[in-house]
Amino acid sequence: MSFKKNLFSEINFNKNKYIIYNLKKYKLSEIKEEIDKRYKKIIKIKKGIVSISSNNKIDFIINFYVCNRAGFPVYLNETESLNKIRNEKIDINYIIKKDKILKIRSPIKKIYKFNIILKTSGSTSLSRYVLLKNENISFIARNMNKEMFSNKEEYNELIFAPLNHAFGFGRLHSLIISKNNIVLTDQITFSNLLNLRRRFNMINSLSIPAKILATIIEMGSVTSKKILNGIRYIQVSTGHFPLKYRKKILNLNINLFINYGMTEAIRSTFLNCFKFKNKINTEGRPFKGIKIKIQNEKYRYGKILIKGKNLAYGYDDLEEWRKKTISGYFNSGDIGYLDNDNFLIYKFRSSGKLNINGITYYSQNIENLIKDHFKLKNVKIFSKNNSKLIYIFLNKNIKENKIYEFLNKKNINISFDKIIKHNFLYKGTGKINFAKIIEKLKWKKKLKQLQNF
């Protein structure tokens, strides 16, 4: 069976290669033995969609490759309870906990064209589930390895991202088929990262979401150097990683690899920041087999559209998927442009439009302008009911007239119903915890929608 149909056949079960999890080493040869054992059980069940539910990451890995080898579409789901699985909108036929197979619905007689189901990251009004093919994962994994592991040095990489996320799982598979060893962590917290670094000095590379890495750098040069000491390279994705942070990483003599992409179009571009220092303001170029084009409006930049071997089969609601595609290209929802060398420059999200007196503004664009001009750590604009009630959150006091004076110079004629100074609170993932901010401000009812940020 070709690797395009089965990810299991890609794995290099080298006896000397291992995964470290919960302070224990698991040889890949041992993992293969367990996969073979469980495969004999699962191959006997009827076809249908299988959900993997396990808090143990080794168990999770074993069950995924068992199901994939047996030809089942798999819903990647690390921590959800059985009751939640029963209520999912997609038709899940079986749930696997360790090597137990529980039937939860009658199998559907249908030929599935996809292999993997992932939840979309962040909030979306379109769909909660993305249908991927093995070809998507294989194509990206092989291209990533070709770009990142050209030398013969062995790496021990810490995957600091959830495995049921496109970034985390894609990175896991890339490493499994490479010669490098893997370190996994249960929780995405800074203390967990520090503890693993102390216990395993041989960790010399890191896969990490952009927001978490940005928060580490914001902790100050002394702390960030301590956390990142000994790291040779960092691979970052899941969101835009601002230029100022990229420069600081390179100043620490760490090679930085950047990807642009989302669950629907995994890793659409790649950038080796050390190799292309003159392009570190970009998201890199698309791999061969991926096309990116810009749907221009009246500016130099426009909507980023993606097409290629990394593109998902669709959403679980295929009609919604059709609404997100333009002539076979997926509409990323982002705004950017391509430079003369075909490197992608990301500008901001196309969501968060503010329509004021017939003029359209993008809230993230305004946030970035204010943040850079006033040297702020964080700015967030919240608009309710299509430009009625516009709030702006800042992390320090700035006189209202100064903000408007600056925006007027930029020909942005906008006024805020409330300018709120508040220290930003963070989740363990590095994302801003708006629910906590609202709770502290006692605005839970008035600004309930902020909890979705």
C-alpha positions in Angstrom: 0.0 0.0 0.0 1.4 3.4 -1.0 2.2 6.1 1.6 -0.6 8.2 0.1 -3.2 5.7 1.3 -1.6 4.8 4.6 0.5 7.0 7.0 1.6 3.9 9.0 3.7 2.6 6.1 5.8 5.9 6.2 7.1 5.4 9.7 10.7 4.6 10.2 10.6 2.1 13.1 14.3 2.5 13.9 15.2 0.5 17.1 17.4 3.3 18.4 14.8 6.0 17.9 12.5 6.9 20.7 9.7 9.1 22.1 10.0 10.6 25.6 6.8 11.0 27.4 6.1 11.4 31.1 9.8 10.9 31.9 9.9 7.6 30.1 11.5 6.5 26.9 9.5 4.5 24.4 11.4 2.9 21.5 9.7 3.1 18.2 10.2 -0.6 17.8 8.2 -1.1 21.0 5.4 1.2 19.7 5.3 -0.8 16.5 4.8 -4.0 18.5 1.8 -2.5 20.3 0.4 -1.2 17.0 0.6 -4.7 15.5 -1.2 -6.1 18.5 -4.1 -3.7 18.5 -4.4 -3.8 14.7 -5.4 -7.4 14.9 -8.4 -6.4 17.1 -9.6 -3.3 15.2 -9.4 -4.9 11.7 -12.3 -7.1 12.7 -14.8 -4.3 13.2 -17.0 -2.8 10.4 -16.1 0.4 8.6 -17.0 3.8 10.0 -15.5 6.9 11.6 -13.5 6.2 14.7 -12.9 8.7 17.5 -9.7 8.4 19.5 -10.1 9.5 23.1 -7.1 9.3 25.4 -5.3 11.6 27.8 -2.1 9.5 27.3 -0.2 10.7 24.2 1.5 7.4 23.6 -1.8 5.7 23.6 -3.1 8.4 21.3 -0.3 7.9 18.8 -0.6 4.1 18.8 -4.4 4.2 18.3 -4.1 6.7 15.5 -1.7 4.6 13.5 -3.7 1.5 14.2 -6.8 3.1 12.8 -5.1 4.6 9.8 -3.4 1.4 8.9 -6.8 -0.3 9.1 -8.3 2.3 6.7 -10.7 4.1 9.1 -11.3 7.8 8.9 -10.2 9.1 12.4 -11.5 11.9 14.5 -8.5 13.2 16.4 -9.7 14.0 19.9 -7.3 13.8 22.8 -9.4 14.7 25.9 -13.1 14.9 25.2 -15.5 12.7 27.3 -17.7 10.0 25.9 -20.8 12.1 26.4 -19.4 14.9 24.3 -18.5 12.5 21.6 -22.1 11.2 21.5 -23.3 14.7 20.9 -20.9 15.5 18.0 -22.6 16.7 14.8 -20.5 14.4 12.7 -21.5 10.7 12.5 -18.9 8.9 14.7 -19.4 5.1 14.8 -16.7 4.0 17.3 -14.7 5.4 20.1 -11.4 3.9 21.1 -10.0 4.1 24.7 -6.7 2.4 25.0 -7.3 -0.9 23.2 -11.1 -1.0 23.9 -13.4 -0.4 21.0 -16.8 1.0 21.9 -19.6 1.1 19.4 -21.6 4.3 19.7 -23.7 4.4 16.5 -24.6 2.0 13.7 -22.0 2.1 11.0 -22.9 4.1 7.9 -22.6 2.5 4.5 -20.5 5.2 2.9 -17.2 5.5 1.1 -15.2 8.1 2.9 -12.8 10.1 0.8 -11.0 11.5 3.9 -8.8 10.0 6.5 -8.5 12.5 9.4 -11.0 14.9 11.0 -9.6 17.8 12.9 -11.5 20.6 14.8 -10.8 24.1 13.4 -8.5 26.2 15.6 -10.1 29.3 17.1 -13.7 30.3 16.5 -15.4 30.0 13.2 -19.0 30.6 12.0 -18.6 28.1 9.2 -17.7 24.7 10.6 -16.1 23.0 13.5 -14.6 20.1 11.6 -12.0 19.9 8.8 -11.7 16.7 6.7 -8.1 15.9 5.7 -6.6 13.2 3.5 -3.4 11.3 4.2 -1.9 13.0 1.2 -2.2 16.4 2.9 -0.1 15.2 5.9 2.4 13.2 3.8 3.0 16.0 1.3 3.8 18.5 4.0 5.8 16.2 6.3 8.1 15.2 3.4 8.6 18.8 2.3 9.2 20.0 5.9 11.9 17.3 6.4 13.6 18.1 3.2 13.9 21.8 4.1 14.7 21.4 7.8 16.8 18.3 8.1 19.3 18.7 5.3 22.3 18.2 7.6 23.2 15.0 9.4 22.9 16.3 13.0 20.4 14.4 15.1 17.7 16.5 16.9 15.6 15.8 19.9 12.5 17.9 19.4 9.9 19.0 22.0 6.4 19.3 20.4 4.9 22.0 22.5 1.5 21.8 20.8 -1.6 19.6 21.0 -1.5 16.5 18.9 -5.2 16.9 17.9 -4.3 20.2 16.3 -3.1 20.4 12.6 0.2 21.9 13.7 0.9 19.4 16.5 -0.1 16.3 14.7 1.6 17.4 11.4 4.8 18.0 13.3 4.6 14.7 15.1 4.2 12.8 11.8 7.1 14.8 10.3 9.4 13.8 13.1 8.2 10.1 13.2 9.3 9.7 9.5 12.5 11.6 10.1 15.6 10.4 12.0 14.9 12.6 15.0 13.7 11.8 18.4 10.6 13.3 19.9 9.7 14.7 23.3 6.0 15.2 24.1 4.3 17.2 26.8 0.8 16.9 28.3 0.0 20.5 29.1 1.0 23.7 27.2 2.3 25.7 30.1 5.5 27.7 30.6 6.3 25.8 33.8 6.0 22.5 32.0 8.4 23.7 29.3 10.9 24.8 32.0 10.6 21.5 33.8 11.2 19.5 30.6 14.2 21.6 29.7 15.7 21.0 33.1 15.1 17.2 33.0 16.2 16.7 29.4 19.2 18.8 28.6 19.5 17.1 25.2 16.4 18.9 23.9 17.8 21.1 21.1 14.8 22.0 19.0 11.2 23.2 19.6 7.8 23.1 17.8 5.7 25.9 19.3 2.6 28.0 18.5 3.4 31.7 17.7 1.5 33.2 20.6 3.3 31.1 23.2 6.7 31.9 21.8 5.8 35.6 21.6 4.8 35.5 25.3 8.1 33.9 26.2 10.0 36.7 24.5 7.8 39.3 26.2 9.0 37.9 29.6 12.3 39.8 29.0 15.7 38.9 27.6 17.0 37.2 30.8 14.0 34.9 31.2 13.7 34.1 27.5 17.4 33.3 27.2 17.1 31.0 30.2 14.0 29.2 28.7 15.5 28.9 25.2 19.1 28.2 26.2 20.5 25.3 24.2 17.8 25.4 21.6 19.3 25.1 18.1 16.1 25.8 16.1 12.5 26.6 16.6 9.6 25.8 14.2 6.6 28.1 14.7 3.2 28.2 13.2 -0.5 28.6 14.2 -0.8 32.4 13.7 1.4 35.2 12.6 4.7 35.7 14.4 5.6 39.4 14.4 8.9 40.7 12.9 10.2 42.1 16.2 10.0 38.7 17.8 11.7 37.0 14.8 14.7 39.4 15.1 15.0 38.6 18.8 15.1 34.9 18.2 17.8 35.3 15.5 19.8 37.5 17.9 19.8 34.5 20.3 21.6 32.5 17.5 18.6 30.2 17.1 17.5 29.3 13.6 13.8 30.0 13.1 11.5 28.2 10.7 8.2 29.9 9.9 5.0 28.5 8.4 1.9 30.2 7.2 -1.3 28.1 7.1 -4.4 26.9 8.9 -6.2 23.7 9.6 -7.8 23.8 6.2 -4.6 24.5 4.3 -1.7 23.0 6.4 1.6 24.9 6.2 1.0 26.7 2.9 4.4 28.4 3.0 7.9 27.8 4.5 10.6 30.3 5.6 14.1 29.5 6.8 14.8 32.8 8.6 18.5 32.2 9.0 18.9 31.4 5.3 16.7 34.3 4.1 17.5 37.0 6.6 16.4 39.7 4.0 13.0 38.1 3.9 12.2 37.6 7.6 9.3 40.1 7.3 7.6 37.5 5.1 5.9 34.1 5.7 8.1 32.4 3.1 7.3 30.8 -0.2 4.8 28.0 -1.0 6.1 24.5 -1.5 6.1 23.1 -5.0 2.6 21.8 -5.5 1.0 24.7 -3.7 -0.3 27.9 -5.3 -1.0 31.1 -3.6 -2.7 34.1 -5.3 -4.0 37.4 -4.1 -7.5 38.5 -4.9 -6.9 42.2 -5.1 -9.4 44.8 -4.2 -8.3 48.4 -4.7 -5.0 48.1 -2.7 -1.7 46.4 -3.4 -2.7 43.6 -1.1 -5.9 41.5 -1.0 -7.4 38.2 0.1 -4.9 35.3 0.4 -6.2 32.4 -1.7 -4.6 28.9 -1.5 -4.7 25.8 -3.7 -2.7 22.6 -3.8 -1.7 19.3 -2.3 -2.0 20.6 1.3 -5.6 21.7 0.9 -8.2 19.8 2.9 -11.0 17.7 1.4 -13.5 20.2 3.0 -15.6 20.8 6.1 -18.0 18.3 7.4 -20.6 20.6 5.9 -19.4 20.6 2.2 -21.8 23.3 1.3 -20.0 25.7 3.7 -16.7 24.6 2.2 -18.0 25.6 -1.3 -18.8 29.0 0.1 -15.1 29.4 1.2 -13.6 28.4 -2.1 -13.1 30.6 -5.2 -12.4 28.8 -8.5 -10.8 25.9 -6.6 -8.8 28.2 -4.2 -9.5 28.3 -0.5 -10.2 31.8 0.9 -7.9 32.0 4.0 -9.7 34.9 5.5 -6.4 36.8 5.6 -5.1 39.9 3.9 -1.6 40.0 2.3 0.4 40.2 -0.9 3.2 38.4 -2.7 6.5 40.2 -3.3 8.6 40.0 -6.5 10.2 36.8 -5.4 6.8 35.1 -4.6 7.3 35.4 -0.8 4.1 36.0 1.1 3.7 39.1 3.2 0.9 38.8 5.8 -1.0 42.0 6.7 -3.9 41.1 8.9 -7.2 39.1 9.2 -10.0 40.1 6.8 -12.5 39.5 9.6 -13.2 42.3 12.0 -14.4 44.8 9.4 -15.6 48.2 10.8 -18.1 50.0 8.5 -18.1 53.7 9.5 -19.8 56.3 7.4 -19.6 54.1 4.3 -15.8 53.4 4.7 -14.5 49.9 5.6 -11.7 49.6 8.1 -10.0 46.4 9.3 -9.8 46.3 13.1 -6.5 44.3 13.2 -4.9 46.9 10.9 -5.8 49.7 13.3 -4.7 47.6 16.3 -1.3 47.1 14.7 -0.9 50.8 13.9 -1.7 51.9 17.4 0.4 49.2 18.9 3.5 50.1 16.9 3.1 53.9 17.3 2.5 54.0 21.0 4.9 51.0 21.7 2.1 49.0 23.3 2.3 45.3 24.1 -1.4 44.7 23.3 -4.3 46.4 21.7 -7.7 44.8 20.9 -10.7 46.4 19.2 -14.1 44.9 19.8 -17.0 45.9 17.6 -20.6 44.9 18.3 -23.5 45.0 15.9 -21.6 46.2 12.8 -19.7 49.2 14.1 -22.2 50.1 16.9 -20.5 50.1 20.3 -16.8 50.0 19.5 -14.5 49.3 22.4 -10.7 49.4 22.4 -8.6 47.6 25.1 -5.1 48.9 25.8 -2.5 47.6 28.2 -1.5 51.1 29.5 -3.0 54.6 29.8 -2.9 56.8 26.7 -4.7 60.1 26.5 -7.8 59.8 24.3 -7.0 62.8 22.2 -3.5 61.4 21.4 -5.1 58.3 19.9 -7.5 60.2 17.8 -4.9 62.7 16.7 -2.7 59.8 15.5 -5.6 58.0 13.7 -6.7 61.2 11.9 -3.2 61.6 10.5 -3.6 58.1 9.0 -7.0 59.1 7.6 -8.8 56.8 9.9 -11.9 58.6 11.2 -13.1 56.4 13.9 -14.3 57.0 17.5 -14.5 54.5 20.3 -17.5 54.2 22.7 -15.1 53.3 25.5 -11.3 53.2 25.7 -10.4 50.6 28.4 -7.0 50.4 30.1 -6.4 46.9 31.5 -3.5 44.5 32.0 -4.0 41.6 29.6 -4.4 38.2 31.2 -3.1 35.1 29.5 -4.1 31.5 29.2 -1.4 28.8 29.4 -1.4 28.7 25.6 -0.3 32.3 25.5 -3.6 33.6 24.2 -5.3 36.5 25.8 -7.9 35.4 28.4 -10.8 37.8 27.7 -13.2 35.9 29.8 -11.0 36.7 32.9 -10.7 40.3 31.9 -14.5 40.6 31.6 -14.9 38.9 34.9 -12.6 41.4 36.6 -14.3 44.3 35.0 -17.7 42.8 36.0 -18.9 43.3 32.4 -19.9 39.7 31.8 -23.4 40.4 30.5 -22.6 43.6 28.6 -19.6 42.2 26.7 -20.4 38.6 26.7 -19.3 38.2 23.1 -15.7 39.0 24.1 -15.4 35.5 25.5 -15.3 34.2 21.9 -12.1 36.1 21.1 
